[in-house]
Amino acid sequence: MIEKHFTLDRTMEGPDHVASLEPGELLQQIRNIELALSGSGVKAPSSSNLKYQHKWKSIHLNRNLTKNEVLTEMI
């Protein structure tokens, strides 16, 4: 199910028209959703993002944590 506010013209009176999609925009948004849903389901960085991979920051653990275990910096 897709819920979107739709209007024929944003200049019409009423509180929702200014923030609603017009017909061409609504169709484009639906096409974008179709493209997103047709993917492989694998989440991976795009090629344009990979060139910044050296700037990514993350923590990787080599074991599972126990409940309420606190991470501390090891020097």
PDB file of N, CA, C and O in Angstrom:
ATOM      1  N   MET A   1       0.847  -1.156   0.000  1.00  0.00           N
ATOM      2  CA  MET A   1       0.000   0.000   0.000  1.00  0.00           C
ATOM      3  C   MET A   1       0.907   1.238   0.000  1.00  0.00           C
ATOM      4  O   MET A   1       1.921   1.278   0.698  1.00  0.00           O
ATOM      5  N   ILE A   2       0.536   2.214  -0.770  1.00  0.00           N
ATOM      6  CA  ILE A   2       1.259   3.483  -0.818  1.00  0.00           C
ATOM      7  C   ILE A   2       0.281   4.584  -0.442  1.00  0.00           C
ATOM      8  O   ILE A   2      -0.802   4.689  -1.019  1.00  0.00           O
ATOM      9  N   GLU A   3       0.670   5.403   0.529  1.00  0.00           N
ATOM     10  CA  GLU A   3      -0.174   6.532   0.910  1.00  0.00           C
ATOM     11  C   GLU A   3       0.569   7.816   0.578  1.00  0.00           C
ATOM     12  O   GLU A   3       1.659   8.065   1.093  1.00  0.00           O
ATOM     13  N   LYS A   4      -0.022   8.622  -0.279  1.00  0.00           N
ATOM     14  CA  LYS A   4       0.548   9.909  -0.668  1.00  0.00           C
ATOM     15  C   LYS A   4      -0.583  10.918  -0.786  1.00  0.00           C
ATOM     16  O   LYS A   4      -1.687  10.575  -1.209  1.00  0.00           O
ATOM     17  N   HIS A   5      -0.312  12.148  -0.417  1.00  0.00           N
ATOM     18  CA  HIS A   5      -1.275  13.218  -0.656  1.00  0.00           C
ATOM     19  C   HIS A   5      -1.152  13.625  -2.111  1.00  0.00           C
ATOM     20  O   HIS A   5      -0.045  13.809  -2.619  1.00  0.00           O
ATOM     21  N   PHE A   6      -2.287  13.766  -2.786  1.00  0.00           N
ATOM     22  CA  PHE A   6      -2.333  14.023  -4.218  1.00  0.00           C
ATOM     23  C   PHE A   6      -3.198  15.251  -4.469  1.00  0.00           C
ATOM     24  O   PHE A   6      -4.244  15.414  -3.842  1.00  0.00           O
ATOM     25  N   THR A   7      -2.769  16.107  -5.374  1.00  0.00           N
ATOM     26  CA  THR A   7      -3.558  17.279  -5.756  1.00  0.00           C
ATOM     27  C   THR A   7      -3.411  17.508  -7.255  1.00  0.00           C
ATOM     28  O   THR A   7      -2.419  17.103  -7.860  1.00  0.00           O
ATOM     29  N   LEU A   8      -4.383  18.146  -7.834  1.00  0.00           N
ATOM     30  CA  LEU A   8      -4.288  18.509  -9.243  1.00  0.00           C
ATOM     31  C   LEU A   8      -3.484  19.781  -9.427  1.00  0.00           C
ATOM     32  O   LEU A   8      -2.944  20.029 -10.505  1.00  0.00           O
ATOM     33  N   ASP A   9      -3.403  20.610  -8.350  1.00  0.00           N
ATOM     34  CA  ASP A   9      -2.702  21.892  -8.451  1.00  0.00           C
ATOM     35  C   ASP A   9      -2.337  22.362  -7.053  1.00  0.00           C
ATOM     36  O   ASP A   9      -3.219  22.523  -6.209  1.00  0.00           O
ATOM     37  N   ARG A  10      -1.054  22.586  -6.789  1.00  0.00           N
ATOM     38  CA  ARG A  10      -0.602  23.020  -5.459  1.00  0.00           C
ATOM     39  C   ARG A  10      -1.106  24.407  -5.072  1.00  0.00           C
ATOM     40  O   ARG A  10      -1.094  24.759  -3.893  1.00  0.00           O
ATOM     41  N   THR A  11      -1.544  25.192  -6.042  1.00  0.00           N
ATOM     42  CA  THR A  11      -2.013  26.551  -5.719  1.00  0.00           C
ATOM     43  C   THR A  11      -3.475  26.569  -5.287  1.00  0.00           C
ATOM     44  O   THR A  11      -4.008  27.637  -4.985  1.00  0.00           O
ATOM     45  N   MET A  12      -4.124  25.431  -5.250  1.00  0.00           N
ATOM     46  CA  MET A  12      -5.521  25.367  -4.793  1.00  0.00           C
ATOM     47  C   MET A  12      -5.582  25.690  -3.307  1.00  0.00           C
ATOM     48  O   MET A  12      -4.600  25.521  -2.583  1.00  0.00           O
ATOM     49  N   GLU A  13      -6.734  26.151  -2.865  1.00  0.00           N
ATOM     50  CA  GLU A  13      -6.920  26.469  -1.438  1.00  0.00           C
ATOM     51  C   GLU A  13      -7.016  25.192  -0.626  1.00  0.00           C
ATOM     52  O   GLU A  13      -7.494  24.163  -1.103  1.00  0.00           O
ATOM     53  N   GLY A  14      -6.557  25.279   0.595  1.00  0.00           N
ATOM     54  CA  GLY A  14      -6.621  24.148   1.509  1.00  0.00           C
ATOM     55  C   GLY A  14      -5.244  23.841   2.068  1.00  0.00           C
ATOM     56  O   GLY A  14      -4.234  24.142   1.432  1.00  0.00           O
ATOM     57  N   PRO A  15      -5.195  23.243   3.252  1.00  0.00           N
ATOM     58  CA  PRO A  15      -3.913  23.035   3.935  1.00  0.00           C
ATOM     59  C   PRO A  15      -3.022  21.964   3.321  1.00  0.00           C
ATOM     60  O   PRO A  15      -1.806  22.001   3.513  1.00  0.00           O
ATOM     61  N   ASP A  16      -3.589  21.014   2.589  1.00  0.00           N
ATOM     62  CA  ASP A  16      -2.783  19.891   2.099  1.00  0.00           C
ATOM     63  C   ASP A  16      -2.226  20.085   0.700  1.00  0.00           C
ATOM     64  O   ASP A  16      -1.258  19.419   0.331  1.00  0.00           O
ATOM     65  N   HIS A  17      -2.804  20.972  -0.084  1.00  0.00           N
ATOM     66  CA  HIS A  17      -2.398  21.086  -1.487  1.00  0.00           C
ATOM     67  C   HIS A  17      -0.926  21.452  -1.654  1.00  0.00           C
ATOM     68  O   HIS A  17      -0.246  20.891  -2.514  1.00  0.00           O
ATOM     69  N   VAL A  18      -0.428  22.377  -0.849  1.00  0.00           N
ATOM     70  CA  VAL A  18       0.951  22.840  -1.016  1.00  0.00           C
ATOM     71  C   VAL A  18       1.973  21.723  -0.781  1.00  0.00           C
ATOM     72  O   VAL A  18       3.056  21.742  -1.365  1.00  0.00           O
ATOM     73  N   ALA A  19       1.634  20.759   0.062  1.00  0.00           N
ATOM     74  CA  ALA A  19       2.573  19.674   0.387  1.00  0.00           C
ATOM     75  C   ALA A  19       2.242  18.373  -0.334  1.00  0.00           C
ATOM     76  O   ALA A  19       2.818  17.332  -0.020  1.00  0.00           O
ATOM     77  N   SER A  20       1.332  18.416  -1.287  1.00  0.00           N
ATOM     78  CA  SER A  20       0.904  17.213  -1.993  1.00  0.00           C
ATOM     79  C   SER A  20       1.620  17.062  -3.325  1.00  0.00           C
ATOM     80  O   SER A  20       2.187  18.017  -3.858  1.00  0.00           O
ATOM     81  N   LEU A  21       1.584  15.856  -3.845  1.00  0.00           N
ATOM     82  CA  LEU A  21       2.185  15.575  -5.148  1.00  0.00           C
ATOM     83  C   LEU A  21       1.192  15.873  -6.261  1.00  0.00           C
ATOM     84  O   LEU A  21      -0.004  15.611  -6.130  1.00  0.00           O
ATOM     85  N   GLU A  22       1.700  16.422  -7.354  1.00  0.00           N
ATOM     86  CA  GLU A  22       0.880  16.621  -8.541  1.00  0.00           C
ATOM     87  C   GLU A  22       0.973  15.360  -9.399  1.00  0.00           C
ATOM     88  O   GLU A  22       1.858  14.535  -9.172  1.00  0.00           O
ATOM     89  N   PRO A  23       0.071  15.187 -10.391  1.00  0.00           N
ATOM     90  CA  PRO A  23      -0.019  13.910 -11.123  1.00  0.00           C
ATOM     91  C   PRO A  23       1.310  13.365 -11.652  1.00  0.00           C
ATOM     92  O   PRO A  23       1.603  12.190 -11.433  1.00  0.00           O
ATOM     93  N   GLY A  24       2.112  14.159 -12.328  1.00  0.00           N
ATOM     94  CA  GLY A  24       3.385  13.670 -12.860  1.00  0.00           C
ATOM     95  C   GLY A  24       4.344  13.246 -11.769  1.00  0.00           C
ATOM     96  O   GLY A  24       5.082  12.274 -11.928  1.00  0.00           O
ATOM     97  N   GLU A  25       4.338  13.972 -10.659  1.00  0.00           N
ATOM     98  CA  GLU A  25       5.228  13.635  -9.535  1.00  0.00           C
ATOM     99  C   GLU A  25       4.795  12.336  -8.877  1.00  0.00           C
ATOM    100  O   GLU A  25       5.631  11.518  -8.493  1.00  0.00           O
ATOM    101  N   LEU A  26       3.495  12.148  -8.749  1.00  0.00           N
ATOM    102  CA  LEU A  26       2.986  10.922  -8.138  1.00  0.00           C
ATOM    103  C   LEU A  26       3.407   9.710  -8.956  1.00  0.00           C
ATOM    104  O   LEU A  26       3.864   8.712  -8.398  1.00  0.00           O
ATOM    105  N   LEU A  27       3.260   9.789 -10.249  1.00  0.00           N
ATOM    106  CA  LEU A  27       3.659   8.683 -11.113  1.00  0.00           C
ATOM    107  C   LEU A  27       5.155   8.422 -10.998  1.00  0.00           C
ATOM    108  O   LEU A  27       5.569   7.264 -10.928  1.00  0.00           O
ATOM    109  N   GLN A  28       5.967   9.459 -10.977  1.00  0.00           N
ATOM    110  CA  GLN A  28       7.421   9.292 -10.860  1.00  0.00           C
ATOM    111  C   GLN A  28       7.798   8.651  -9.525  1.00  0.00           C
ATOM    112  O   GLN A  28       8.676   7.790  -9.479  1.00  0.00           O
ATOM    113  N   GLN A  29       7.145   9.062  -8.445  1.00  0.00           N
ATOM    114  CA  GLN A  29       7.421   8.470  -7.125  1.00  0.00           C
ATOM    115  C   GLN A  29       7.079   6.983  -7.111  1.00  0.00           C
ATOM    116  O   GLN A  29       7.814   6.182  -6.535  1.00  0.00           O
ATOM    117  N   ILE A  30       5.962   6.611  -7.746  1.00  0.00           N
ATOM    118  CA  ILE A  30       5.573   5.199  -7.805  1.00  0.00           C
ATOM    119  C   ILE A  30       6.604   4.416  -8.619  1.00  0.00           C
ATOM    120  O   ILE A  30       6.965   3.302  -8.240  1.00  0.00           O
ATOM    121  N   ARG A  31       7.077   4.971  -9.716  1.00  0.00           N
ATOM    122  CA  ARG A  31       8.104   4.303 -10.534  1.00  0.00           C
ATOM    123  C   ARG A  31       9.401   4.140  -9.731  1.00  0.00           C
ATOM    124  O   ARG A  31      10.070   3.112  -9.843  1.00  0.00           O
ATOM    125  N   ASN A  32       9.759   5.138  -8.928  1.00  0.00           N
ATOM    126  CA  ASN A  32      10.952   5.038  -8.079  1.00  0.00           C
ATOM    127  C   ASN A  32      10.812   3.916  -7.063  1.00  0.00           C
ATOM    128  O   ASN A  32      11.770   3.188  -6.802  1.00  0.00           O
ATOM    129  N   ILE A  33       9.629   3.774  -6.494  1.00  0.00           N
ATOM    130  CA  ILE A  33       9.378   2.704  -5.522  1.00  0.00           C
ATOM    131  C   ILE A  33       9.485   1.349  -6.213  1.00  0.00           C
ATOM    132  O   ILE A  33      10.068   0.414  -5.663  1.00  0.00           O
ATOM    133  N   GLU A  34       8.922   1.239  -7.426  1.00  0.00           N
ATOM    134  CA  GLU A  34       9.028  -0.013  -8.181  1.00  0.00           C
ATOM    135  C   GLU A  34      10.487  -0.382  -8.433  1.00  0.00           C
ATOM    136  O   GLU A  34      10.869  -1.544  -8.292  1.00  0.00           O
ATOM    137  N   LEU A  35      11.302   0.601  -8.804  1.00  0.00           N
ATOM    138  CA  LEU A  35      12.728   0.330  -9.028  1.00  0.00           C
ATOM    139  C   LEU A  35      13.412  -0.138  -7.753  1.00  0.00           C
ATOM    140  O   LEU A  35      14.216  -1.070  -7.776  1.00  0.00           O
ATOM    141  N   ALA A  36      13.089   0.515  -6.640  1.00  0.00           N
ATOM    142  CA  ALA A  36      13.711   0.140  -5.364  1.00  0.00           C
ATOM    143  C   ALA A  36      13.323  -1.284  -4.963  1.00  0.00           C
ATOM    144  O   ALA A  36      14.149  -2.031  -4.440  1.00  0.00           O
ATOM    145  N   LEU A  37      12.079  -1.654  -5.207  1.00  0.00           N
ATOM    146  CA  LEU A  37      11.612  -2.985  -4.825  1.00  0.00           C
ATOM    147  C   LEU A  37      12.109  -4.077  -5.764  1.00  0.00           C
ATOM    148  O   LEU A  37      12.083  -5.253  -5.400  1.00  0.00           O
ATOM    149  N   SER A  38      12.558  -3.720  -6.952  1.00  0.00           N
ATOM    150  CA  SER A  38      13.001  -4.726  -7.913  1.00  0.00           C
ATOM    151  C   SER A  38      14.480  -5.084  -7.737  1.00  0.00           C
ATOM    152  O   SER A  38      15.021  -5.872  -8.513  1.00  0.00           O
ATOM    153  N   GLY A  39      15.125  -4.521  -6.740  1.00  0.00           N
ATOM    154  CA  GLY A  39      16.544  -4.790  -6.517  1.00  0.00           C
ATOM    155  C   GLY A  39      16.794  -6.191  -6.006  1.00  0.00           C
ATOM    156  O   GLY A  39      15.863  -6.980  -5.846  1.00  0.00           O
ATOM    157  N   SER A  40      18.044  -6.497  -5.753  1.00  0.00           N
ATOM    158  CA  SER A  40      18.437  -7.839  -5.324  1.00  0.00           C
ATOM    159  C   SER A  40      18.157  -8.098  -3.854  1.00  0.00           C
ATOM    160  O   SER A  40      18.156  -9.251  -3.424  1.00  0.00           O
ATOM    161  N   GLY A  41      17.922  -7.053  -3.077  1.00  0.00           N
ATOM    162  CA  GLY A  41      17.729  -7.218  -1.650  1.00  0.00           C
ATOM    163  C   GLY A  41      19.037  -7.159  -0.876  1.00  0.00           C
ATOM    164  O   GLY A  41      19.038  -7.145   0.355  1.00  0.00           O
ATOM    165  N   VAL A  42      20.141  -7.127  -1.594  1.00  0.00           N
ATOM    166  CA  VAL A  42      21.458  -7.035  -0.967  1.00  0.00           C
ATOM    167  C   VAL A  42      21.799  -5.558  -0.797  1.00  0.00           C
ATOM    168  O   VAL A  42      21.784  -4.791  -1.760  1.00  0.00           O
ATOM    169  N   LYS A  43      22.102  -5.177   0.421  1.00  0.00           N
ATOM    170  CA  LYS A  43      22.451  -3.789   0.693  1.00  0.00           C
ATOM    171  C   LYS A  43      23.965  -3.641   0.577  1.00  0.00           C
ATOM    172  O   LYS A  43      24.726  -4.283   1.302  1.00  0.00           O
ATOM    173  N   ALA A  44      24.380  -2.793  -0.339  1.00  0.00           N
ATOM    174  CA  ALA A  44      25.808  -2.606  -0.579  1.00  0.00           C
ATOM    175  C   ALA A  44      26.038  -1.168  -1.038  1.00  0.00           C
ATOM    176  O   ALA A  44      25.147  -0.559  -1.630  1.00  0.00           O
ATOM    177  N   PRO A  45      27.208  -0.628  -0.772  1.00  0.00           N
ATOM    178  CA  PRO A  45      27.492   0.748  -1.215  1.00  0.00           C
ATOM    179  C   PRO A  45      27.579   0.827  -2.733  1.00  0.00           C
ATOM    180  O   PRO A  45      27.999  -0.121  -3.395  1.00  0.00           O
ATOM    181  N   SER A  46      27.182   1.957  -3.263  1.00  0.00           N
ATOM    182  CA  SER A  46      27.290   2.172  -4.700  1.00  0.00           C
ATOM    183  C   SER A  46      28.748   2.433  -5.062  1.00  0.00           C
ATOM    184  O   SER A  46      29.572   2.708  -4.190  1.00  0.00           O
ATOM    185  N   SER A  47      29.054   2.348  -6.330  1.00  0.00           N
ATOM    186  CA  SER A  47      30.436   2.568  -6.761  1.00  0.00           C
ATOM    187  C   SER A  47      30.895   3.988  -6.426  1.00  0.00           C
ATOM    188  O   SER A  47      32.070   4.208  -6.131  1.00  0.00           O
ATOM    189  N   SER A  48      29.963   4.956  -6.471  1.00  0.00           N
ATOM    190  CA  SER A  48      30.353   6.329  -6.132  1.00  0.00           C
ATOM    191  C   SER A  48      30.667   6.473  -4.642  1.00  0.00           C
ATOM    192  O   SER A  48      31.453   7.341  -4.262  1.00  0.00           O
ATOM    193  N   ASN A  49      30.065   5.636  -3.796  1.00  0.00           N
ATOM    194  CA  ASN A  49      30.355   5.681  -2.361  1.00  0.00           C
ATOM    195  C   ASN A  49      31.662   4.969  -2.013  1.00  0.00           C
ATOM    196  O   ASN A  49      32.313   5.312  -1.026  1.00  0.00           O
ATOM    197  N   LEU A  50      32.041   3.991  -2.811  1.00  0.00           N
ATOM    198  CA  LEU A  50      33.242   3.208  -2.498  1.00  0.00           C
ATOM    199  C   LEU A  50      34.514   4.044  -2.502  1.00  0.00           C
ATOM    200  O   LEU A  50      35.469   3.717  -1.797  1.00  0.00           O
ATOM    201  N   LYS A  51      34.540   5.119  -3.287  1.00  0.00           N
ATOM    202  CA  LYS A  51      35.765   5.931  -3.304  1.00  0.00           C
ATOM    203  C   LYS A  51      35.990   6.646  -1.975  1.00  0.00           C
ATOM    204  O   LYS A  51      37.082   7.161  -1.732  1.00  0.00           O
ATOM    205  N   TYR A  52      34.969   6.688  -1.104  1.00  0.00           N
ATOM    206  CA  TYR A  52      35.112   7.305   0.219  1.00  0.00           C
ATOM    207  C   TYR A  52      35.231   6.254   1.324  1.00  0.00           C
ATOM    208  O   TYR A  52      35.163   6.583   2.508  1.00  0.00           O
ATOM    209  N   GLN A  53      35.406   4.999   0.937  1.00  0.00           N
ATOM    210  CA  GLN A  53      35.446   3.908   1.904  1.00  0.00           C
ATOM    211  C   GLN A  53      36.527   4.120   2.965  1.00  0.00           C
ATOM    212  O   GLN A  53      36.338   3.730   4.117  1.00  0.00           O
ATOM    213  N   HIS A  54      37.634   4.718   2.605  1.00  0.00           N
ATOM    214  CA  HIS A  54      38.721   4.923   3.566  1.00  0.00           C
ATOM    215  C   HIS A  54      38.322   5.893   4.680  1.00  0.00           C
ATOM    216  O   HIS A  54      39.023   5.981   5.687  1.00  0.00           O
ATOM    217  N   LYS A  55      37.223   6.615   4.525  1.00  0.00           N
ATOM    218  CA  LYS A  55      36.769   7.558   5.552  1.00  0.00           C
ATOM    219  C   LYS A  55      35.681   6.976   6.447  1.00  0.00           C
ATOM    220  O   LYS A  55      35.257   7.623   7.405  1.00  0.00           O
ATOM    221  N   TRP A  56      35.220   5.750   6.142  1.00  0.00           N
ATOM    222  CA  TRP A  56      34.179   5.135   6.951  1.00  0.00           C
ATOM    223  C   TRP A  56      34.734   4.793   8.321  1.00  0.00           C
ATOM    224  O   TRP A  56      35.898   4.413   8.448  1.00  0.00           O
ATOM    225  N   LYS A  57      33.914   4.926   9.333  1.00  0.00           N
ATOM    226  CA  LYS A  57      34.324   4.586  10.697  1.00  0.00           C
ATOM    227  C   LYS A  57      33.340   3.565  11.244  1.00  0.00           C
ATOM    228  O   LYS A  57      32.127   3.746  11.132  1.00  0.00           O
ATOM    229  N   SER A  58      33.850   2.505  11.828  1.00  0.00           N
ATOM    230  CA  SER A  58      32.983   1.487  12.398  1.00  0.00           C
ATOM    231  C   SER A  58      33.755   0.678  13.427  1.00  0.00           C
ATOM    232  O   SER A  58      34.982   0.732  13.497  1.00  0.00           O
ATOM    233  N   ILE A  59      33.016  -0.061  14.210  1.00  0.00           N
ATOM    234  CA  ILE A  59      33.598  -0.956  15.214  1.00  0.00           C
ATOM    235  C   ILE A  59      33.239  -2.375  14.818  1.00  0.00           C
ATOM    236  O   ILE A  59      32.085  -2.658  14.496  1.00  0.00           O
ATOM    237  N   HIS A  60      34.218  -3.270  14.838  1.00  0.00           N
ATOM    238  CA  HIS A  60      33.997  -4.681  14.526  1.00  0.00           C
ATOM    239  C   HIS A  60      34.471  -5.499  15.716  1.00  0.00           C
ATOM    240  O   HIS A  60      35.561  -5.270  16.240  1.00  0.00           O
ATOM    241  N   LEU A  61      33.657  -6.447  16.138  1.00  0.00           N
ATOM    242  CA  LEU A  61      34.011  -7.302  17.266  1.00  0.00           C
ATOM    243  C   LEU A  61      34.340  -8.697  16.759  1.00  0.00           C
ATOM    244  O   LEU A  61      33.770  -9.164  15.774  1.00  0.00           O
ATOM    245  N   ASN A  62      35.261  -9.353  17.441  1.00  0.00           N
ATOM    246  CA  ASN A  62      35.626 -10.714  17.047  1.00  0.00           C
ATOM    247  C   ASN A  62      34.970 -11.755  17.945  1.00  0.00           C
ATOM    248  O   ASN A  62      35.337 -12.929  17.909  1.00  0.00           O
ATOM    249  N   ARG A  63      34.005 -11.330  18.745  1.00  0.00           N
ATOM    250  CA  ARG A  63      33.242 -12.257  19.594  1.00  0.00           C
ATOM    251  C   ARG A  63      31.891 -11.625  19.910  1.00  0.00           C
ATOM    252  O   ARG A  63      31.707 -10.423  19.718  1.00  0.00           O
ATOM    253  N   ASN A  64      30.953 -12.423  20.389  1.00  0.00           N
ATOM    254  CA  ASN A  64      29.641 -11.915  20.783  1.00  0.00           C
ATOM    255  C   ASN A  64      29.732 -11.227  22.140  1.00  0.00           C
ATOM    256  O   ASN A  64      30.517 -11.630  22.998  1.00  0.00           O
ATOM    257  N   LEU A  65      28.943 -10.211  22.325  1.00  0.00           N
ATOM    258  CA  LEU A  65      28.882  -9.541  23.627  1.00  0.00           C
ATOM    259  C   LEU A  65      27.894 -10.257  24.529  1.00  0.00           C
ATOM    260  O   LEU A  65      26.925 -10.856  24.063  1.00  0.00           O
ATOM    261  N   THR A  66      28.152 -10.187  25.818  1.00  0.00           N
ATOM    262  CA  THR A  66      27.180 -10.703  26.776  1.00  0.00           C
ATOM    263  C   THR A  66      26.230  -9.571  27.148  1.00  0.00           C
ATOM    264  O   THR A  66      26.548  -8.395  26.970  1.00  0.00           O
ATOM    265  N   LYS A  67      25.062  -9.938  27.666  1.00  0.00           N
ATOM    266  CA  LYS A  67      24.065  -8.950  28.049  1.00  0.00           C
ATOM    267  C   LYS A  67      24.651  -7.975  29.076  1.00  0.00           C
ATOM    268  O   LYS A  67      25.273  -8.398  30.051  1.00  0.00           O
ATOM    269  N   ASN A  68      24.453  -6.689  28.858  1.00  0.00           N
ATOM    270  CA  ASN A  68      24.908  -5.599  29.727  1.00  0.00           C
ATOM    271  C   ASN A  68      26.429  -5.416  29.741  1.00  0.00           C
ATOM    272  O   ASN A  68      26.946  -4.665  30.568  1.00  0.00           O
ATOM    273  N   GLU A  69      27.140  -6.076  28.856  1.00  0.00           N
ATOM    274  CA  GLU A  69      28.583  -5.882  28.792  1.00  0.00           C
ATOM    275  C   GLU A  69      28.884  -4.483  28.267  1.00  0.00           C
ATOM    276  O   GLU A  69      28.249  -4.020  27.320  1.00  0.00           O
ATOM    277  N   VAL A  70      29.848  -3.817  28.882  1.00  0.00           N
ATOM    278  CA  VAL A  70      30.222  -2.458  28.506  1.00  0.00           C
ATOM    279  C   VAL A  70      31.494  -2.513  27.673  1.00  0.00           C
ATOM    280  O   VAL A  70      32.462  -3.177  28.045  1.00  0.00           O
ATOM    281  N   LEU A  71      31.487  -1.821  26.557  1.00  0.00           N
ATOM    282  CA  LEU A  71      32.689  -1.747  25.733  1.00  0.00           C
ATOM    283  C   LEU A  71      33.620  -0.690  26.297  1.00  0.00           C
ATOM    284  O   LEU A  71      33.185   0.403  26.659  1.00  0.00           O
ATOM    285  N   THR A  72      34.885  -1.014  26.371  1.00  0.00           N
ATOM    286  CA  THR A  72      35.881  -0.049  26.823  1.00  0.00           C
ATOM    287  C   THR A  72      37.022  -0.013  25.801  1.00  0.00           C
ATOM    288  O   THR A  72      37.243  -0.975  25.066  1.00  0.00           O
ATOM    289  N   GLU A  73      37.723   1.082  25.772  1.00  0.00           N
ATOM    290  CA  GLU A  73      38.835   1.235  24.846  1.00  0.00           C
ATOM    291  C   GLU A  73      40.024   0.434  25.339  1.00  0.00           C
ATOM    292  O   GLU A  73      40.393   0.511  26.511  1.00  0.00           O
ATOM    293  N   MET A  74      40.619  -0.331  24.446  1.00  0.00           N
ATOM    294  CA  MET A  74      41.817  -1.106  24.796  1.00  0.00           C
ATOM    295  C   MET A  74      43.005  -0.422  24.126  1.00  0.00           C
ATOM    296  O   MET A  74      42.981  -0.141  22.928  1.00  0.00           O
ATOM    297  N   ILE A  75      44.004  -0.168  24.889  1.00  0.00           N
ATOM    298  CA  ILE A  75      45.191   0.507  24.346  1.00  0.00           C
ATOM    299  C   ILE A  75      46.349  -0.465  24.290  1.00  0.00           C
ATOM    300  O   ILE A  75      47.444  -0.097  23.863  1.00  0.00           O
TER     301      ILE A  75
END
